[in-house]
Amino acid sequence: MPGSLSENAAMTDDLQREQLEILREIRDRQREAVEILKAQRSLVEEQLKRSRESVGESIGLQRLALKRQRTVTLIAVPGILACIAAIAYLVLRYF
């Protein structure tokens, strides 16, 4: 029986060492995973920042385009109406 006790103690020590090694590996992998997640988060934040800047620029360009469209409309519509009126006048006068 005494031999059995020392064998159990040796197996327990070996098992504890193996479990400790597994736990250390798990810890190391989790640290690696955390580092990867930090890097990914940084990339996502940078992409979000660029996306917001792009959307802001796009909105600014759309506003500028609408302003220019209004200006063209204010100039072009009266000009077209004046041309139509002139043509109508000429048609009525000479026919």
N, CA, C and O atoms as a GROMACS GRO file, in nm:
protein
  380
    1MET      N    1   0.080  -0.119   0.000
    1MET     CA    2   0.000   0.000   0.000
    1MET      C    3   0.085   0.127   0.000
    1MET      O    4   0.046   0.224  -0.065
    2PRO      N    5   0.200   0.131   0.071
    2PRO     CA    6   0.280   0.252   0.069
    2PRO      C    7   0.329   0.285  -0.072
    2PRO      O    8   0.337   0.403  -0.106
    3GLY      N    9   0.360   0.187  -0.154
    3GLY     CA   10   0.402   0.213  -0.292
    3GLY      C   11   0.292   0.277  -0.371
    3GLY      O   12   0.316   0.363  -0.456
    4SER      N   13   0.172   0.236  -0.344
    4SER     CA   14   0.056   0.290  -0.413
    4SER      C   15   0.036   0.437  -0.379
    4SER      O   16  -0.002   0.516  -0.466
    5LEU      N   17   0.060   0.473  -0.256
    5LEU     CA   18   0.044   0.613  -0.213
    5LEU      C   19   0.144   0.704  -0.282
    5LEU      O   20   0.109   0.814  -0.325
    6SER      N   21   0.268   0.659  -0.293
    6SER     CA   22   0.369   0.740  -0.360
    6SER      C   23   0.341   0.750  -0.510
    6SER      O   24   0.369   0.852  -0.572
    7GLU      N   25   0.287   0.643  -0.567
    7GLU     CA   26   0.250   0.649  -0.709
    7GLU      C   27   0.137   0.747  -0.730
    7GLU      O   28   0.138   0.824  -0.826
    8ASN      N   29   0.038   0.746  -0.641
    8ASN     CA   30  -0.074   0.840  -0.650
    8ASN      C   31  -0.025   0.984  -0.635
    8ASN      O   32  -0.071   1.074  -0.706
    9ALA      N   33   0.068   1.006  -0.544
    9ALA     CA   34   0.122   1.139  -0.523
    9ALA      C   35   0.197   1.185  -0.647
    9ALA      O   36   0.186   1.301  -0.687
   10ALA      N   37   0.276   1.093  -0.708
   10ALA     CA   38   0.350   1.128  -0.829
   10ALA      C   39   0.254   1.157  -0.943
   10ALA      O   40   0.275   1.252  -1.019
   11MET      N   41   0.147   1.077  -0.956
   11MET     CA   42   0.048   1.100  -1.061
   11MET      C   43  -0.025   1.232  -1.037
   11MET      O   44  -0.054   1.306  -1.131
   12THR      N   45  -0.054   1.260  -0.912
   12THR     CA   46  -0.122   1.386  -0.878
   12THR      C   47  -0.032   1.504  -0.912
   12THR      O   48  -0.079   1.604  -0.968
   13ASP      N   49   0.098   1.493  -0.879
   13ASP     CA   50   0.191   1.600  -0.913
   13ASP      C   51   0.200   1.619  -1.064
   13ASP      O   52   0.198   1.731  -1.115
   14ASP      N   53   0.209   1.506  -1.137
   14ASP     CA   54   0.215   1.513  -1.283
   14ASP      C   55   0.087   1.574  -1.339
   14ASP      O   56   0.091   1.657  -1.430
   15LEU      N   57  -0.025   1.532  -1.286
   15LEU     CA   58  -0.154   1.584  -1.331
   15LEU      C   59  -0.165   1.733  -1.302
   15LEU      O   60  -0.214   1.810  -1.384
   16GLN      N   61  -0.120   1.774  -1.185
   16GLN     CA   62  -0.125   1.916  -1.150
   16GLN      C   63  -0.035   1.999  -1.241
   16GLN      O   64  -0.070   2.109  -1.283
   17ARG      N   65   0.083   1.944  -1.271
   17ARG     CA   66   0.175   2.014  -1.362
   17ARG      C   67   0.113   2.026  -1.501
   17ARG      O   68   0.122   2.131  -1.564
   18GLU      N   69   0.052   1.919  -1.547
   18GLU     CA   70  -0.012   1.920  -1.679
   18GLU      C   71  -0.127   2.020  -1.682
   18GLU      O   72  -0.142   2.096  -1.778
   19GLN      N   73  -0.207   2.020  -1.577
   19GLN     CA   74  -0.319   2.116  -1.570
   19GLN      C   75  -0.267   2.259  -1.564
   19GLN      O   76  -0.324   2.349  -1.626
   20LEU      N   77  -0.159   2.279  -1.487
   20LEU     CA   78  -0.101   2.412  -1.478
   20LEU      C   79  -0.049   2.458  -1.614
   20LEU      O   80  -0.067   2.574  -1.653
   21GLU      N   81   0.015   2.368  -1.685
   21GLU     CA   82   0.066   2.401  -1.819
   21GLU      C   83  -0.049   2.434  -1.914
   21GLU      O   84  -0.040   2.528  -1.993
   22ILE      N   85  -0.156   2.356  -1.907
   22ILE     CA   86  -0.274   2.383  -1.992
   22ILE      C   87  -0.334   2.519  -1.958
   22ILE      O   88  -0.371   2.595  -2.047
   23LEU      N   89  -0.344   2.549  -1.829
   23LEU     CA   90  -0.398   2.679  -1.788
   23LEU      C   91  -0.309   2.794  -1.836
   23LEU      O   92  -0.359   2.900  -1.876
   24ARG      N   93  -0.179   2.774  -1.832
   24ARG     CA   94  -0.088   2.878  -1.882
   24ARG      C   95  -0.105   2.897  -2.033
   24ARG      O   96  -0.105   3.010  -2.082
   25GLU      N   97  -0.120   2.788  -2.105
   25GLU     CA   98  -0.144   2.797  -2.249
   25GLU      C   99  -0.274   2.872  -2.278
   25GLU      O  100  -0.280   2.956  -2.368
   26ILE      N  101  -0.378   2.839  -2.201
   26ILE     CA  102  -0.507   2.907  -2.218
   26ILE      C  103  -0.491   3.057  -2.192
   26ILE      O  104  -0.541   3.140  -2.268
   27ARG      N  105  -0.420   3.090  -2.084
   27ARG     CA  106  -0.395   3.231  -2.051
   27ARG      C  107  -0.320   3.302  -2.163
   27ARG      O  108  -0.356   3.413  -2.203
   28ASP      N  109  -0.215   3.237  -2.215
   28ASP     CA  110  -0.136   3.296  -2.322
   28ASP      C  111  -0.222   3.317  -2.448
   28ASP      O  112  -0.211   3.421  -2.513
   29ARG      N  113  -0.305   3.220  -2.481
   29ARG     CA  114  -0.393   3.232  -2.599
   29ARG      C  115  -0.495   3.343  -2.579
   29ARG      O  116  -0.528   3.417  -2.673
   30GLN      N  117  -0.545   3.355  -2.458
   30GLN     CA  118  -0.641   3.463  -2.431
   30GLN      C  119  -0.574   3.599  -2.443
   30GLN      O  120  -0.634   3.694  -2.493
   31ARG      N  121  -0.451   3.610  -2.397
   31ARG     CA  122  -0.378   3.736  -2.412
   31ARG      C  123  -0.358   3.769  -2.560
   31ARG      O  124  -0.374   3.883  -2.602
   32GLU      N  125  -0.323   3.667  -2.638
   32GLU     CA  126  -0.307   3.687  -2.782
   32GLU      C  127  -0.439   3.732  -2.845
   32GLU      O  128  -0.442   3.822  -2.928
   33ALA      N  129  -0.548   3.668  -2.803
   33ALA     CA  130  -0.680   3.704  -2.856
   33ALA      C  131  -0.716   3.848  -2.820
   33ALA      O  132  -0.771   3.920  -2.902
   34VAL      N  133  -0.684   3.889  -2.698
   34VAL     CA  134  -0.713   4.026  -2.655
   34VAL      C  135  -0.632   4.125  -2.739
   34VAL      O  136  -0.684   4.228  -2.779
   35GLU      N  137  -0.506   4.094  -2.765
   35GLU     CA  138  -0.423   4.182  -2.847
   35GLU      C  139  -0.478   4.192  -2.989
   35GLU      O  140  -0.481   4.300  -3.047
   36ILE      N  141  -0.521   4.081  -3.044
   36ILE     CA  142  -0.580   4.081  -3.179
   36ILE      C  143  -0.708   4.165  -3.180
   36ILE      O  144  -0.731   4.244  -3.272
   37LEU      N  145  -0.790   4.148  -3.077
   37LEU     CA  146  -0.914   4.227  -3.069
   37LEU      C  147  -0.885   4.376  -3.056
   37LEU      O  148  -0.956   4.458  -3.114
   38LYS      N  149  -0.782   4.412  -2.981
   38LYS     CA  150  -0.744   4.553  -2.969
   38LYS      C  151  -0.703   4.610  -3.104
   38LYS      O  152  -0.743   4.720  -3.141
   39ALA      N  153  -0.624   4.532  -3.178
   39ALA     CA  154  -0.580   4.577  -3.310
   39ALA      C  155  -0.700   4.591  -3.404
   39ALA      O  156  -0.709   4.688  -3.479
   40GLN      N  157  -0.792   4.496  -3.400
   40GLN     CA  158  -0.910   4.502  -3.485
   40GLN      C  159  -0.997   4.621  -3.448
   40GLN      O  160  -1.052   4.689  -3.535
   41ARG      N  161  -1.010   4.646  -3.319
   41ARG     CA  162  -1.090   4.760  -3.275
   41ARG      C  163  -1.030   4.890  -3.325
   41ARG      O  164  -1.102   4.980  -3.368
   42SER      N  165  -0.899   4.899  -3.320
   42SER     CA  166  -0.831   5.018  -3.370
   42SER      C  167  -0.859   5.038  -3.518
   42SER      O  168  -0.886   5.149  -3.563
   43LEU      N  169  -0.852   4.929  -3.594
   43LEU     CA  170  -0.881   4.937  -3.737
   43LEU      C  171  -1.025   4.980  -3.762
   43LEU      O  172  -1.052   5.063  -3.849
   44VAL      N  173  -1.117   4.923  -3.688
   44VAL     CA  174  -1.259   4.957  -3.705
   44VAL      C  175  -1.283   5.104  -3.670
   44VAL      O  176  -1.358   5.172  -3.740
   45GLU      N  177  -1.221   5.153  -3.565
   45GLU     CA  178  -1.237   5.293  -3.528
   45GLU      C  179  -1.182   5.384  -3.638
   45GLU      O  180  -1.242   5.487  -3.668
   46GLU      N  181  -1.070   5.347  -3.696
   46GLU     CA  182  -1.012   5.426  -3.806
   46GLU      C  183  -1.104   5.424  -3.927
   46GLU      O  184  -1.125   5.528  -3.991
   47GLN      N  185  -1.159   5.308  -3.960
   47GLN     CA  186  -1.252   5.299  -4.072
   47GLN      C  187  -1.377   5.381  -4.046
   47GLN      O  188  -1.429   5.446  -4.137
   48LEU      N  189  -1.427   5.378  -3.925
   48LEU     CA  190  -1.545   5.456  -3.889
   48LEU      C  191  -1.516   5.605  -3.903
   48LEU      O  192  -1.599   5.680  -3.953
   49LYS      N  193  -1.399   5.646  -3.860
   49LYS     CA  194  -1.360   5.787  -3.872
   49LYS      C  195  -1.356   5.829  -4.019
   49LYS      O  196  -1.407   5.935  -4.056
   50ARG      N  197  -1.293   5.745  -4.103
   50ARG     CA  198  -1.286   5.777  -4.246
   50ARG      C  199  -1.425   5.778  -4.309
   50ARG      O  200  -1.455   5.861  -4.394
   51SER      N  201  -1.509   5.685  -4.266
   51SER     CA  202  -1.644   5.678  -4.319
   51SER      C  203  -1.722   5.804  -4.284
   51SER      O  204  -1.792   5.860  -4.368
   52ARG      N  205  -1.711   5.849  -4.161
   52ARG     CA  206  -1.780   5.972  -4.119
   52ARG      C  207  -1.730   6.092  -4.199
   52ARG      O  208  -1.809   6.177  -4.240
   53GLU      N  209  -1.599   6.099  -4.219
   53GLU     CA  210  -1.543   6.210  -4.298
   53GLU      C  211  -1.596   6.204  -4.441
   53GLU      O  212  -1.631   6.307  -4.498
   54SER      N  213  -1.603   6.085  -4.497
   54SER     CA  214  -1.652   6.069  -4.633
   54SER      C  215  -1.799   6.109  -4.644
   54SER      O  216  -1.839   6.176  -4.740
   55VAL      N  217  -1.878   6.068  -4.547
   55VAL     CA  218  -2.020   6.105  -4.547
   55VAL      C  219  -2.035   6.256  -4.534
   55VAL      O  220  -2.117   6.317  -4.603
   56GLY      N  221  -1.957   6.317  -4.447
   56GLY     CA  222  -1.961   6.462  -4.431
   56GLY      C  223  -1.925   6.534  -4.560
   56GLY      O  224  -1.990   6.631  -4.598
   57GLU      N  225  -1.822   6.486  -4.626
   57GLU     CA  226  -1.780   6.546  -4.753
   57GLU      C  227  -1.889   6.528  -4.859
   57GLU      O  228  -1.917   6.620  -4.936
   58SER      N  229  -1.949   6.411  -4.861
   58SER     CA  230  -2.056   6.383  -4.957
   58SER      C  231  -2.176   6.476  -4.935
   58SER      O  232  -2.232   6.530  -5.030
   59ILE      N  233  -2.212   6.494  -4.810
   59ILE     CA  234  -2.325   6.584  -4.779
   59ILE      C  235  -2.291   6.727  -4.820
   59ILE      O  236  -2.376   6.798  -4.875
   60GLY      N  237  -2.169   6.769  -4.795
   60GLY     CA  238  -2.126   6.903  -4.837
   60GLY      C  239  -2.134   6.921  -4.988
   60GLY      O  240  -2.180   7.024  -5.036
   61LEU      N  241  -2.089   6.820  -5.062
   61LEU     CA  242  -2.095   6.827  -5.208
   61LEU      C  243  -2.239   6.829  -5.259
   61LEU      O  244  -2.270   6.898  -5.356
   62GLN      N  245  -2.326   6.753  -5.194
   62GLN     CA  246  -2.467   6.753  -5.234
   62GLN      C  247  -2.530   6.889  -5.209
   62GLN      O  248  -2.608   6.937  -5.292
   63ARG      N  249  -2.498   6.950  -5.098
   63ARG     CA  250  -2.550   7.084  -5.069
   63ARG      C  251  -2.502   7.185  -5.173
   63ARG      O  252  -2.578   7.270  -5.219
   64LEU      N  253  -2.374   7.175  -5.208
   64LEU     CA  254  -2.319   7.265  -5.309
   64LEU      C  255  -2.388   7.243  -5.444
   64LEU      O  256  -2.419   7.339  -5.514
   65ALA      N  257  -2.412   7.117  -5.479
   65ALA     CA  258  -2.480   7.087  -5.606
   65ALA      C  259  -2.622   7.143  -5.606
   65ALA      O  260  -2.666   7.197  -5.708
   66LEU      N  261  -2.693   7.131  -5.495
   66LEU     CA  262  -2.828   7.186  -5.487
   66LEU      C  263  -2.827   7.338  -5.499
   66LEU      O  264  -2.913   7.397  -5.564
   67LYS      N  265  -2.730   7.402  -5.436
   67LYS     CA  266  -2.719   7.547  -5.444
   67LYS      C  267  -2.693   7.591  -5.588
   67LYS      O  268  -2.754   7.686  -5.637
   68ARG      N  269  -2.604   7.520  -5.655
   68ARG     CA  270  -2.575   7.553  -5.796
   68ARG      C  271  -2.697   7.526  -5.884
   68ARG      O  272  -2.725   7.602  -5.976
   69GLN      N  273  -2.768   7.420  -5.855
   69GLN     CA  274  -2.888   7.388  -5.933
   69GLN      C  275  -2.992   7.499  -5.917
   69GLN      O  276  -3.056   7.538  -6.015
   70ARG      N  277  -3.010   7.550  -5.797
   70ARG     CA  278  -3.104   7.661  -5.774
   70ARG      C  279  -3.061   7.785  -5.853
   70ARG      O  280  -3.144   7.854  -5.913
   71THR      N  281  -2.931   7.813  -5.850
   71THR     CA  282  -2.880   7.929  -5.923
   71THR      C  283  -2.907   7.916  -6.072
   71THR      O  284  -2.953   8.009  -6.136
   72VAL      N  285  -2.876   7.798  -6.127
   72VAL     CA  286  -2.900   7.774  -6.270
   72VAL      C  287  -3.048   7.784  -6.301
   72VAL      O  288  -3.086   7.841  -6.404
   73THR      N  289  -3.131   7.729  -6.214
   73THR     CA  290  -3.275   7.734  -6.236
   73THR      C  291  -3.325   7.879  -6.234
   73THR      O  292  -3.408   7.917  -6.317
   74LEU      N  293  -3.275   7.958  -6.142
   74LEU     CA  294  -3.318   8.098  -6.134
   74LEU      C  295  -3.276   8.178  -6.258
   74LEU      O  296  -3.344   8.273  -6.297
   75ILE      N  297  -3.166   8.140  -6.319
   75ILE     CA  298  -3.120   8.210  -6.439
   75ILE      C  299  -3.181   8.149  -6.565
   75ILE      O  300  -3.225   8.222  -6.654
   76ALA      N  301  -3.185   8.017  -6.573
   76ALA     CA  302  -3.228   7.950  -6.696
   76ALA      C  303  -3.378   7.961  -6.720
   76ALA      O  304  -3.420   7.987  -6.833
   77VAL      N  305  -3.459   7.942  -6.619
   77VAL     CA  306  -3.605   7.941  -6.638
   77VAL      C  307  -3.654   8.076  -6.692
   77VAL      O  308  -3.730   8.077  -6.789
   78PRO      N  309  -3.616   8.187  -6.634
   78PRO     CA  310  -3.660   8.314  -6.693
   78PRO      C  311  -3.609   8.333  -6.837
   78PRO      O  312  -3.680   8.387  -6.922
   79GLY      N  313  -3.485   8.289  -6.862
   79GLY     CA  314  -3.431   8.299  -6.998
   79GLY      C  315  -3.511   8.216  -7.097
   79GLY      O  316  -3.542   8.261  -7.207
   80ILE      N  317  -3.545   8.094  -7.057
   80ILE     CA  318  -3.625   8.007  -7.146
   80ILE      C  319  -3.763   8.068  -7.167
   80ILE      O  320  -3.813   8.069  -7.280
   81LEU      N  321  -3.825   8.118  -7.061
   81LEU     CA  322  -3.956   8.181  -7.074
   81LEU      C  323  -3.949   8.303  -7.165
   81LEU      O  324  -4.040   8.327  -7.245
   82ALA      N  325  -3.842   8.381  -7.154
   82ALA     CA  326  -3.825   8.498  -7.242
   82ALA      C  327  -3.811   8.454  -7.387
   82ALA      O  328  -3.869   8.517  -7.475
   83CYS      N  329  -3.738   8.347  -7.414
   83CYS     CA  330  -3.724   8.295  -7.551
   83CYS      C  331  -3.858   8.247  -7.606
   83CYS      O  332  -3.893   8.276  -7.720
   84ILE      N  333  -3.932   8.174  -7.523
   84ILE     CA  334  -4.064   8.126  -7.566
   84ILE      C  335  -4.156   8.245  -7.596
   84ILE      O  336  -4.230   8.244  -7.694
   85ALA      N  337  -4.151   8.345  -7.510
   85ALA     CA  338  -4.234   8.464  -7.532
   85ALA      C  339  -4.193   8.535  -7.660
   85ALA      O  340  -4.279   8.582  -7.735
   86ALA      N  341  -4.064   8.544  -7.687
   86ALA     CA  342  -4.016   8.610  -7.809
   86ALA      C  343  -4.059   8.531  -7.933
   86ALA      O  344  -4.100   8.590  -8.032
   87ILE      N  345  -4.050   8.400  -7.926
   87ILE     CA  346  -4.093   8.316  -8.039
   87ILE      C  347  -4.243   8.331  -8.061
   87ILE      O  348  -4.290   8.345  -8.174
   88ALA      N  349  -4.318   8.328  -7.950
   88ALA     CA  350  -4.464   8.345  -7.962
   88ALA      C  351  -4.497   8.481  -8.022
   88ALA      O  352  -4.587   8.492  -8.105
   89TYR      N  353  -4.426   8.585  -7.981
   89TYR     CA  354  -4.448   8.718  -8.036
   89TYR      C  355  -4.421   8.720  -8.187
   89TYR      O  356  -4.500   8.774  -8.264
   90LEU      N  357  -4.308   8.659  -8.227
   90LEU     CA  358  -4.274   8.656  -8.370
   90LEU      C  359  -4.374   8.575  -8.450
   90LEU      O  360  -4.412   8.613  -8.561
   91VAL      N  361  -4.418   8.464  -8.394
   91VAL     CA  362  -4.517   8.379  -8.464
   91VAL      C  363  -4.646   8.458  -8.481
   91VAL      O  364  -4.703   8.459  -8.590
   92LEU      N  365  -4.692   8.522  -8.376
   92LEU     CA  366  -4.818   8.596  -8.382
   92LEU      C  367  -4.806   8.719  -8.473
   92LEU      O  368  -4.903   8.754  -8.540
   93ARG      N  369  -4.692   8.782  -8.476
   93ARG     CA  370  -4.676   8.903  -8.557
   93ARG      C  371  -4.665   8.873  -8.706
   93ARG      O  372  -4.721   8.947  -8.786
   94TYR      N  373  -4.596   8.766  -8.744
   94TYR     CA  374  -4.570   8.739  -8.885
   94TYR      C  375  -4.660   8.633  -8.945
   94TYR      O  376  -4.648   8.606  -9.064
   95PHE      N  377  -4.748   8.572  -8.870
   95PHE     CA  378  -4.839   8.472  -8.929
   95PHE      C  379  -4.978   8.508  -8.907
   95PHE      O  380  -5.068   8.436  -8.950
   0.00000   0.00000   0.00000
